Amino acid sequence: MQGIKLISMIIASAALTLSSHVFAETPSQPVKTAGDAAKGQEIATQVCIACHGANGTSMIPENPNLAGQHAEYIIKQLNNFKSQDGKPAERESPVMSAMVAPLSDEDIRNLAAYYARQKPQQGVANNQELAEEGEKVYRGGNLETGVPACSSCHSPNGAGIPPVYPRLAGQHAQYTAAQLRAFRTEQRANDANKVMHVIATRMSEKEMQTVSEFISGLSKE
């Protein structure tokens, strides 16, 4: 029995390592990112500040912090909220779809340039016990259920890997957990090859809560 258990653990470990490698190597199309940060600031202060705060630091836990986020990732998400050529938006949100509808491609690039240059504030985990549990998932994944380490794609310090994998460090726990649930149910399905859907379906609700709590106190600096 001990031998069988050991073999099972080895197989699970190999599968997890392979899945992490595949996720980290997901290809992406190049994105034109050059934008005017000054013009982006004008749009941000007129359109985005109420939900995402001054300089991209949101005071509303359900809304994401944008300060320091990769420009490429912001551009993709904003375009995903837009209806393209009469087709439904790739990412559903009545609020965001209405906000981005009047924005031109240049406006979106300018906004992305502005937020990418903002200095993110240090996040704080509100529940240290949950954060400590979440660190195990973030850094080591879960061998038994095939959940890869979050750090394999989002980097050990949460800085992310542009253009595909966003910065997570300091993100609100409520927002992160909500997105994991949305990926699990495919309410959100705008990630390449539905990688996040696969990962989220392997995660328990407790794991989603704990890893989100850990991320909220993580700093990429």
C-alpha positions in Angstrom: 0.0 0.0 0.0 2.9 2.4 0.8 4.4 1.7 -2.6 1.1 2.4 -4.4 0.6 5.6 -2.4 4.2 6.7 -3.3 3.6 6.0 -7.0 0.4 8.0 -7.0 2.1 11.0 -5.4 4.9 10.8 -8.0 2.4 10.7 -10.8 0.4 13.6 -9.3 3.6 15.6 -8.9 4.6 15.0 -12.5 1.2 16.0 -13.8 1.2 19.1 -11.7 4.6 20.1 -13.0 3.6 19.5 -16.6 0.3 21.4 -16.2 2.2 24.4 -14.7 4.7 24.4 -17.6 1.8 24.3 -20.1 0.0 27.1 -18.4 3.2 29.2 -18.2 3.9 28.7 -21.9 0.4 29.7 -23.2 1.1 31.8 -26.4 -0.5 35.2 -27.0 -0.9 37.6 -29.8 1.2 40.8 -29.7 -0.6 43.8 -28.5 0.1 47.4 -29.5 0.6 49.2 -26.2 2.2 52.5 -26.8 0.0 55.2 -25.3 0.0 58.7 -23.9 -0.2 58.5 -20.1 -1.1 62.2 -19.8 -4.1 61.8 -22.0 -5.0 58.5 -20.2 -5.0 60.4 -16.9 -7.6 62.8 -18.3 -9.9 59.9 -19.1 -9.2 58.2 -15.8 -10.2 61.2 -13.7 -13.3 61.7 -15.7 -14.5 58.1 -16.2 -12.7 55.6 -14.0 -12.0 57.3 -10.7 -15.3 56.6 -9.0 -14.8 52.8 -9.2 -11.0 52.5 -9.4 -9.9 55.4 -7.2 -7.3 58.1 -7.7 -4.2 56.7 -9.4 -5.8 53.3 -9.9 -6.0 52.4 -6.2 -9.6 51.3 -5.6 -11.2 52.0 -2.2 -14.0 49.5 -3.1 -12.9 45.9 -2.4 -15.2 44.5 -5.2 -13.4 46.7 -7.8 -9.8 45.9 -8.8 -6.8 48.0 -8.2 -5.3 49.0 -11.6 -2.1 50.9 -10.4 1.0 49.1 -11.7 -1.0 46.6 -13.8 0.6 45.6 -17.1 -0.5 47.8 -20.0 -0.9 44.8 -22.3 -3.3 43.1 -19.8 -5.4 46.3 -19.3 -5.7 46.8 -23.0 -6.9 43.2 -23.5 -9.5 43.4 -20.7 -10.9 46.7 -21.8 -11.3 45.4 -25.4 -12.9 42.2 -24.0 -15.5 44.3 -22.3 -16.4 45.9 -25.7 -18.8 44.4 -28.2 -16.8 43.8 -31.3 -18.4 43.8 -34.8 -21.8 43.2 -33.3 -20.7 40.2 -31.3 -21.2 39.8 -27.6 -18.4 41.0 -25.4 -15.9 38.3 -24.4 -16.0 39.5 -20.8 -19.5 40.2 -19.4 -20.1 43.3 -17.2 -23.0 45.7 -18.0 -21.1 48.5 -16.1 -17.8 48.1 -17.8 -19.3 47.5 -21.2 -21.1 50.8 -20.9 -17.9 52.6 -19.7 -15.7 51.3 -22.5 -18.2 51.5 -25.4 -17.3 55.2 -26.3 -13.5 54.6 -25.9 -11.4 54.4 -29.0 -8.4 52.1 -29.4 -6.2 55.1 -28.7 -8.1 56.0 -25.6 -7.7 52.4 -24.3 -3.9 52.5 -25.0 -3.7 55.9 -23.2 -5.5 54.6 -20.2 -3.4 51.5 -20.0 -0.2 53.6 -20.2 -1.4 55.8 -17.4 -2.4 53.0 -15.0 0.8 51.0 -15.8 2.9 53.9 -14.6 1.1 54.4 -11.3 2.8 53.2 -8.2 0.7 50.5 -6.4 0.1 50.8 -2.7 1.2 48.0 -0.4 -1.8 45.7 0.2 -2.6 44.3 3.6 -4.1 40.8 4.4 -6.9 41.3 6.9 -6.8 37.7 8.1 -3.2 36.5 8.7 -4.3 32.9 9.4 -6.1 32.6 6.1 -3.2 34.3 4.3 -0.7 31.7 5.7 -2.9 28.9 4.4 -3.2 30.7 1.1 0.6 31.1 0.7 0.9 27.3 0.6 -1.5 27.2 -2.4 0.1 30.2 -4.1 3.6 28.9 -3.9 3.1 25.1 -3.9 -0.4 24.4 -5.4 -2.2 21.2 -4.4 -0.7 18.0 -5.6 -3.7 15.9 -4.7 -6.1 17.9 -6.8 -3.8 19.0 -9.6 -3.9 22.7 -8.7 -0.6 24.3 -10.0 1.2 26.9 -7.9 -0.1 30.4 -8.7 3.5 31.6 -8.6 4.3 29.6 -11.7 2.4 32.1 -13.9 2.0 35.1 -11.7 5.6 35.0 -10.3 6.6 34.4 -6.7 6.2 38.1 -5.8 2.9 38.6 -7.6 4.4 40.8 -10.3 2.8 38.7 -13.1 4.3 37.9 -16.5 3.2 40.3 -19.3 1.3 40.2 -21.6 -0.8 37.2 -20.5 -0.5 36.9 -16.7 -1.5 40.0 -14.7 0.0 41.5 -11.6 -1.8 40.1 -8.5 0.2 41.6 -5.7 -1.9 43.7 -3.3 -5.2 43.0 -5.2 -8.4 43.1 -3.1 -9.2 39.6 -1.7 -12.9 40.1 -2.5 -12.2 40.9 -6.1 -9.7 38.0 -6.6 -12.1 35.4 -5.0 -15.0 36.7 -7.1 -12.9 36.3 -10.3 -11.9 32.7 -9.4 -15.5 31.8 -8.9 -16.4 33.5 -12.2 -13.7 31.5 -14.0 -15.0 28.3 -12.3 -18.5 28.8 -13.6 -17.3 30.2 -16.9 -19.2 33.4 -16.2 -15.7 34.8 -17.1 -14.1 32.9 -19.9 -11.8 35.4 -21.6 -8.5 33.7 -20.7 -6.5 31.9 -23.3 -7.5 28.2 -23.7 -9.7 28.5 -20.5 -6.6 27.9 -18.4 -8.1 29.7 -15.4 -11.4 27.7 -15.7 -9.4 24.5 -15.5 -7.5 25.7 -12.4 -10.6 27.1 -10.7 -12.6 23.9 -11.1 -9.9 22.1 -9.2 -9.9 24.6 -6.3 -12.1 24.4 -3.3 -14.0 27.4 -2.0 -11.6 27.5 1.0 -8.6 27.5 -1.3 -10.0 30.4 -3.3 -10.6 32.4 -0.1 -7.2 31.7 1.4 -5.1 32.3 -1.7 -7.0 35.5 -2.3 -6.3 36.7 1.2 -2.6 35.9 0.7 -2.5 37.8 -2.6 -4.0 40.9 -0.9 -1.0 41.2 1.3 1.6 40.3 -1.3 4.0 42.9 -2.6 6.0 42.7 -5.8 8.4 45.4 -4.7 
